[in-house]
Amino acid sequence: MFQKVLIANRGEIAVRIIQACRDLGIISVAVYSEADREALHAQIADEAVCIGPARAADSYLNMDNIISAALASGCQAIHPGFGFLSENPDFAERITQAGLAFIGPTAATIRLMGDKSEAKRNAIAAGVPVALGTDGPLRDFDEAISAAERIGYPVMLKAASGGGGKGIRVAESVKDLKDAYDSAAAEAIANFGDGRLYMEKYIHNPRHIEVQILGDNYGNVVHLFERECSVQRRHQKLIEECPSAFVTPELREKMTSAAVALAKRVGYRSAGTIEFLVDNDRNFYFCEMNTRIQVEHPVTEQVTGVDLVCEQLRIAAGEPISFKQEDLVMRGHAIECRINAENPDEDFRPCPGKIQALHMPGGPGVRIDSAIYQGYTISPYYDSMIAKLIVHAPTRKEAIQKMRWALSEFIVEGIDTNIDFQLRLIKNKDFEAGTYDNAFLTRWLEAEKKK
C-alpha cells in the first residue's frame, strides 16, 4: 500500500479521500489555491501545499505545480477526485511518467472512453445497445444536416470529448439544428478545448440510469448495481438514488451485464460508471462512461457497504478487488441530495459568501459529505456544490421520509442555498411515486412559475 498520497482536488471530495487515506494508514497531502488557504481539506490533511492563485487554471488545473508538489512531498501516488483533471489523459500520463501512480484508469483507457465516438464503437463491439447515431464526430454542419435526416428528428448533439452535461443540445426539427450545432460546439470548445460533436437519436423523456463498476489489474470486473439519476436540471444531477424504483430485476441483470462486458473489453481498472438512457418500455442505450469516482458514489456505498475510494486506492496499489460479485447484496435504499450555494428563485444564481451559522443533521442513516464549517467563506471561483446529504433506510418510503426531516434540520445562514428547493422536490408526488424521468424537473419548474 502507498505510504503517502496527494489529493489533486478540493472541497468535499478532497475531504472524502483524506478520510479514506486515514482508514488505510496512508499519509495525505492536500493541495490548495490561495483562495482555499482556510479550506477544510487543507486543514485536516497531514500535509498541505499551495499550488497557485485562485483561478482553477492557475492551481487545480496546473499539472506542473501538482506533480511538483507530489514529488517534493515524497508521494507515491495522486488521486484526482472528480472534475478538474480527473478525466484528463495527459495528466494521468504525466503522473506515470514522473514515476508516480495515478489513482484511476490508464491514460489509454481515459482517452478511449473519454472520446464519445470511440466509447460508442467499443460499446457496440461489446454487445451493448446504443441509440441510432453517427459512427464518429461530424465533420461540419452540412454533415449534421444529412445525419439528422437519416436518423430522424428529434436529435441530440453531444460533445465528443464532453462530460458533466456540457456541450449537449437537442434539435426538434431542421430549423433548430443550426443554433443547436453552433451552441453545442461553442460550449464544447469552452469546456474541453474540443468542438467536435456527434449526433444520436434523441429519446423523449428517458430515465438516466448508471451502473457503478470496479476493475483491477488482474482482469476482475464487478458491478455494484445501479443508481437512478433522472432528477436533472440542464443535464446536471440534483438527486440520486440506489436502487432505482424503475429498474426491474430483469432489467438490472441486463444493464449490469452490459456494463461489465464493456468494462472488460477496454481492460478497465479502478472505479468507473457506465451511464444508460432507458425509455418507457425499459429499452436501454449506452450514453457514456465516466472514468472516475462520481459525485453520487455515496448512495452505492450506503447500499452495498463497499468503500469505493478505499477500493480505488487498493487497486492502484496493485491489489485485487477485495470481494467477489457474489458477495454483494443491496441492503435498503439510499438517496442523495446535492446542496448548492445558489438561489433557485433567481434562476439558480450562485451565491458565494460567508457562512454565519451552520447546523447539519445527523442520526442513524444520515451521512453528510462536505467541506464547509461555520465561518467558512464560499469562494466564487469554483463549483457551487457545498455538501451532499445522504440518507439510508430499509425502504424507499422510509428513505424519503428520512430525507425530508434531514433537509428540514439542515440550516445554513449567511448564504442562499437550494435546501428548501430540494425539500419541495422530495415532497413532490411524482418523485414520491418514483414515476419521474429526465424531463420531470423542467416540467415541475414550469408549473411552479405559473402558480
C-alpha positions in Angstrom: 0.0 0.0 0.0 1.1 3.6 -0.6 2.7 5.5 2.2 1.7 8.9 1.0 -0.9 10.1 -1.5 -1.5 13.6 -2.9 -5.1 14.7 -3.5 -5.4 16.8 -6.6 -8.7 18.3 -5.8 -10.6 20.4 -3.2 -13.9 20.6 -1.3 -15.9 17.6 -0.1 -14.3 15.0 -2.4 -10.8 16.0 -1.1 -12.1 15.6 2.4 -13.6 12.2 1.5 -10.3 11.0 0.0 -8.4 12.2 3.1 -10.7 10.1 5.2 -10.2 7.0 3.1 -6.4 7.5 3.3 -6.7 7.6 7.1 -8.6 4.3 7.1 -5.8 2.7 5.2 -3.0 4.3 7.2 -1.8 6.5 4.3 -0.4 10.0 4.8 -2.5 12.5 2.9 -1.1 15.6 1.2 -3.6 18.3 0.2 -3.1 20.9 -2.4 -4.9 24.3 -2.3 -5.1 27.5 -4.1 -4.6 30.9 -2.4 -8.3 31.3 -2.2 -8.6 27.9 -0.4 -6.0 28.6 2.3 -8.6 28.2 5.0 -10.5 25.4 3.3 -11.2 22.3 5.4 -9.3 19.9 3.2 -6.2 22.0 3.6 -6.6 22.0 7.3 -7.3 18.3 8.0 -4.8 16.7 5.6 -1.5 15.5 7.2 0.3 18.0 4.9 -0.8 20.8 2.6 0.9 22.6 -0.3 -0.2 25.8 -2.0 -0.1 25.3 -5.8 -1.2 28.7 -7.1 -3.6 31.6 -7.3 -7.4 31.3 -7.0 -8.2 30.7 -10.7 -8.5 27.0 -11.3 -6.4 27.3 -14.4 -3.5 28.5 -12.3 -3.9 26.0 -9.5 -6.2 22.9 -9.6 -5.7 22.6 -13.4 -1.9 23.3 -13.2 -0.4 19.9 -13.9 3.2 21.1 -13.4 2.5 22.5 -9.9 0.5 19.5 -8.8 3.1 16.9 -9.9 5.9 19.0 -8.5 4.1 19.2 -5.2 3.7 15.4 -5.2 7.3 14.8 -5.9 8.6 17.4 -3.4 6.4 15.9 -0.6 7.5 12.3 -1.3 4.2 11.0 -2.5 3.9 7.7 -4.4 0.5 8.4 -6.0 -2.0 11.1 -6.9 -5.8 10.8 -6.5 -7.6 13.2 -8.9 -11.1 13.1 -7.3 -13.8 14.2 -9.8 -13.9 17.3 -12.0 -10.8 19.3 -12.7 -8.1 16.9 -14.1 -9.8 13.6 -13.2 -10.6 12.6 -16.8 -7.6 14.2 -18.5 -5.4 11.5 -20.1 -2.5 13.8 -20.4 -2.5 14.3 -16.6 -2.6 10.6 -16.0 0.2 10.0 -18.5 2.4 12.7 -17.0 1.9 11.3 -13.5 3.1 7.9 -14.5 6.0 9.4 -16.5 7.0 11.1 -13.3 7.2 7.7 -11.6 4.0 8.1 -9.6 0.8 6.1 -9.6 -2.4 7.6 -11.0 -5.3 6.5 -8.9 -7.7 5.8 -11.7 -7.6 4.0 -15.1 -4.7 4.2 -17.5 -4.3 7.2 -19.8 -5.1 5.0 -22.8 -8.4 3.9 -21.3 -9.3 7.5 -20.4 -8.7 8.5 -24.0 -10.6 5.6 -25.3 -13.7 6.1 -23.2 -13.5 9.9 -22.9 -13.9 10.2 -26.7 -17.7 9.6 -27.1 -17.3 8.2 -30.6 -14.7 5.7 -29.6 -16.7 4.8 -26.5 -19.7 4.1 -28.6 -17.8 1.9 -31.0 -16.5 -0.2 -28.1 -20.0 -0.4 -26.6 -21.2 -1.8 -29.9 -18.3 -4.3 -30.1 -19.2 -5.4 -26.5 -22.8 -6.1 -27.5 -24.1 -3.1 -25.5 -27.2 -1.4 -27.0 -26.7 2.1 -28.4 -29.0 4.7 -29.8 -29.0 5.3 -33.6 -26.5 7.9 -34.4 -23.3 8.9 -36.2 -20.3 6.5 -36.2 -17.9 9.3 -35.4 -17.7 13.1 -35.0 -19.4 15.3 -37.5 -17.1 17.0 -40.0 -19.2 20.1 -40.3 -22.8 21.4 -40.3 -23.6 20.1 -43.7 -22.9 16.6 -42.4 -25.1 17.3 -39.4 -28.0 18.1 -41.7 -27.5 14.8 -43.6 -27.1 12.8 -40.4 -30.3 14.3 -38.9 -32.3 13.4 -42.0 -31.0 9.8 -41.8 -31.5 9.5 -38.0 -34.8 11.3 -37.8 -35.8 14.2 -35.6 -35.5 14.9 -32.7 -31.7 14.5 -32.5 -29.2 15.2 -29.8 -25.8 16.8 -30.4 -23.1 15.9 -27.9 -19.5 17.0 -27.4 -17.2 14.2 -28.5 -14.8 14.9 -25.6 -17.5 16.1 -23.2 -18.9 15.2 -19.8 -20.9 16.7 -16.9 -23.8 17.7 -19.1 -21.7 20.2 -21.1 -21.8 20.6 -24.9 -25.3 18.9 -25.3 -28.2 20.4 -27.3 -31.4 18.9 -28.7 -32.8 19.9 -32.1 -36.5 19.1 -32.6 -36.5 20.0 -36.3 -34.3 21.2 -39.1 -35.0 24.9 -38.1 -33.5 24.2 -34.7 -30.4 22.4 -35.9 -28.1 25.4 -36.7 -28.5 27.0 -33.3 -28.1 23.7 -31.6 -25.0 22.8 -33.5 -23.3 26.2 -33.0 -24.1 26.5 -29.3 -23.1 22.9 -28.5 -19.8 23.3 -30.4 -19.1 26.7 -28.6 -19.8 25.2 -25.2 -17.6 22.1 -26.0 -14.7 24.3 -27.0 -15.1 26.5 -23.9 -15.1 23.5 -21.6 -13.0 20.9 -23.2 -11.0 22.7 -25.9 -12.5 20.4 -28.5 -15.5 21.5 -30.6 -16.2 18.1 -32.3 -19.7 16.9 -32.0 -21.5 13.6 -32.7 -25.2 13.0 -33.1 -27.7 10.4 -31.9 -31.4 9.9 -31.8 -33.0 11.8 -29.0 -35.0 9.7 -26.7 -38.0 11.5 -25.3 -38.2 11.7 -21.5 -35.9 8.8 -20.7 -34.6 7.7 -17.4 -30.9 8.3 -16.6 -29.6 5.1 -15.0 -26.0 4.4 -14.3 -24.0 1.3 -13.3 -21.1 1.5 -10.9 -18.2 -0.8 -11.7 -14.8 -1.7 -10.3 -12.0 -3.3 -12.3 -8.5 -4.3 -11.1 -5.1 -5.1 -12.7 -6.0 -8.9 -12.9 -8.9 -8.8 -15.2 -11.5 -8.8 -12.5 -14.6 -6.6 -13.0 -17.6 -6.3 -10.7 -20.7 -4.1 -10.8 -22.2 -2.5 -7.7 -25.8 -2.3 -9.1 -27.4 0.8 -10.4 -28.1 4.4 -9.5 -31.1 6.5 -10.6 -30.0 9.9 -11.7 -33.0 11.3 -13.6 -33.6 14.4 -11.5 -31.6 16.8 -13.5 -31.5 20.5 -14.4 -29.7 21.4 -17.6 -28.1 17.9 -17.6 -26.8 18.5 -14.1 -27.9 15.9 -11.5 -29.7 17.1 -8.3 -30.9 13.9 -6.6 -29.7 10.4 -6.9 -31.0 7.1 -5.6 -29.8 3.5 -5.2 -31.5 1.3 -6.3 -33.8 2.7 -8.9 -37.6 2.4 -8.3 -38.0 2.0 -12.1 -35.5 -0.9 -12.7 -36.9 -4.4 -12.6 -34.7 -7.4 -11.6 -34.6 -8.5 -15.3 -33.5 -5.0 -16.5 -30.9 -4.8 -13.7 -29.4 -8.1 -14.9 -29.2 -6.9 -18.5 -27.8 -3.5 -17.7 -25.2 -4.7 -15.2 -24.1 -7.5 -17.5 -23.7 -5.0 -20.3 -21.7 -2.6 -18.1 -19.3 -5.4 -17.0 -18.9 -6.6 -20.7 -17.9 -3.1 -21.8 -15.5 -2.6 -18.9 -13.8 -5.9 -19.6 -13.5 -5.1 -23.3 -11.5 -1.9 -22.6 -9.5 -3.5 -19.7 -10.9 -1.1 -17.2 -9.1 -0.5 -13.9 -10.3 1.5 -10.9 -13.8 2.8 -10.2 -15.9 3.9 -13.2 -19.5 4.5 -14.1 -21.3 3.4 -17.3 -24.4 5.5 -18.0 -27.5 4.5 -19.8 -30.7 6.1 -21.1 -33.8 4.0 -20.6 -37.1 4.5 -22.4 -40.6 3.9 -21.1 -40.5 0.4 -22.5 -37.3 -0.3 -20.4 -35.1 -0.5 -23.5 -31.7 0.8 -22.5 -29.0 2.6 -24.6 -25.4 3.3 -23.8 -24.8 7.0 -23.0 -21.2 7.4 -21.8 -18.6 6.2 -19.4 -17.2 8.4 -16.6 -13.6 7.2 -15.9 -13.5 8.5 -12.3 -15.3 8.4 -9.0 -18.7 10.0 -9.2 -20.3 12.7 -7.1 -23.1 10.3 -6.3 -20.9 7.4 -5.2 -22.1 7.6 -1.5 -25.6 6.1 -2.3 -23.9 3.0 -3.7 -21.6 2.8 -0.6 -24.6 3.0 1.7 -26.5 0.2 0.0 -23.6 -2.2 -0.7 -21.3 -1.4 2.3 -18.3 -1.1 -0.1 -15.9 1.9 0.4 -15.3 2.8 -3.2 -12.5 5.2 -2.5 -10.6 2.7 -0.5 -11.1 0.2 -3.3 -9.6 2.7 -5.7 -6.5 3.1 -3.5 -6.1 -0.6 -3.1 -6.5 -1.3 -6.9 -4.0 1.5 -7.8 -1.5 -0.1 -5.3 -1.7 -3.4 -7.2 -4.2 -5.2 -5.0 -7.1 -7.2 -6.4 -10.7 -6.2 -5.7 -11.4 -7.2 -2.1 -14.6 -9.0 -2.8 -16.3 -11.1 -5.5 -19.6 -10.3 -7.3 -21.5 -13.0 -5.4 -20.5 -11.3 -2.1 -22.5 -8.2 -3.0 -26.1 -7.6 -2.0 -28.3 -4.5 -1.9 -29.4 -3.6 1.6 -32.1 -1.0 1.8 -32.4 2.3 -0.1 -30.2 5.4 -0.3 -31.0 8.9 -1.5 -28.5 11.8 -2.1 -29.4 15.5 -2.4 -26.8 17.9 -3.7 -26.7 21.0 -1.6 -25.6 24.0 -3.6 -24.8 27.7 -2.7 -27.3 29.1 -5.1 -30.7 30.9 -5.3 -33.3 28.8 -7.0 -35.7 31.8 -7.2 -33.2 33.8 -9.3 -32.5 31.1 -11.9 -30.2 29.2 -9.6 -27.7 32.1 -9.4 -24.5 31.1 -7.5 -24.3 32.7 -4.0 -20.8 32.8 -2.6 -20.2 34.3 0.8 -19.5 33.7 4.5 -21.4 31.0 6.4 -22.6 32.8 9.6 -24.4 29.9 11.2 -24.4 26.1 10.4 -26.3 23.1 11.7 -26.0 19.8 9.9 -28.5 17.0 10.6 -27.3 13.7 12.0 -28.6 10.4 13.4 -28.9 6.8 12.2 -28.8 6.5 8.5 -27.8 10.1 7.8 -24.5 11.0 6.2 -23.1 14.3 5.1 -20.1 14.7 2.7 -19.0 18.3 2.9 -16.1 20.7 3.4 -18.0 23.6 4.9 -17.9 24.9 8.5 -19.3 27.9 10.4 -17.3 31.0 9.5 -16.1 29.5 6.2 -16.3 31.7 3.1 -17.7 30.1 0.0 -15.5 31.1 -2.9 -16.9 32.5 -6.2 -14.1 30.7 -8.1 -15.3 27.1 -8.0 -18.4 24.9 -8.3 -21.4 25.9 -6.1 -21.9 22.5 -4.5 -21.2 22.8 -0.8 -22.4 19.5 0.6 -24.1 16.1 -0.2 -26.8 14.9 2.1 -27.2 11.2 2.0 -29.8 9.1 3.8 -30.2 5.3 4.1 -33.2 3.3 5.3 -34.7 -0.2 4.9 -37.2 1.0 2.2 -37.5 3.8 -0.3 -40.6 5.2 1.5 -38.6 5.4 4.8 -35.6 6.9 3.0 -37.8 9.7 1.5 -39.2 10.4 5.0 -35.7 10.5 6.5 -34.5 12.9 3.8 -37.5 15.2 4.4 -36.6 15.7 8.1 -32.9 15.8 7.4 -33.4 18.6 4.9 -35.7 20.4 7.4 -32.9 20.2 10.0 -30.1 21.4 7.7 -29.5 25.1 8.5 -27.1 27.3 6.6 -27.2 31.1 7.3 -25.3 33.9 5.6 -25.7 32.5 2.1 -28.5 31.3 -0.1 -28.8 27.5 -0.7 -31.1 25.1 -2.5 -32.1 23.3 0.7 -35.7 24.4 0.7 -35.9 23.7 -3.1 -34.7 20.2 -2.5 -37.3 19.7 0.3 -40.0 20.8 -2.1 -38.7 18.3 -4.7 -38.6 15.4 -2.2 -42.2 16.1 -1.3 -43.3 16.1 -5.0 -45.9 13.4 -5.6 -44.1 12.2 -8.8 -40.8 11.8 -7.0 -42.6 10.1 -4.1 -44.2 7.6 -6.6 -40.9 7.1 -8.4 -42.5 8.0 -11.8 -40.2 10.8 -12.7 -37.9 11.0 -15.8 -35.2 13.3 -17.2 -37.8 16.0 -18.1 -39.5 15.9 -14.7 -37.7 18.8 -13.2 -38.2 21.0 -16.3 -41.9 20.3 -16.2 -42.1 21.0 -12.5 -40.2 24.3 -12.7 -42.5 25.5 -15.5 -45.6 24.5 -13.4 -44.1 26.4 -10.4 -43.7 29.6 -12.5 -47.4 29.5 -13.4 -48.6 29.4 -9.8 
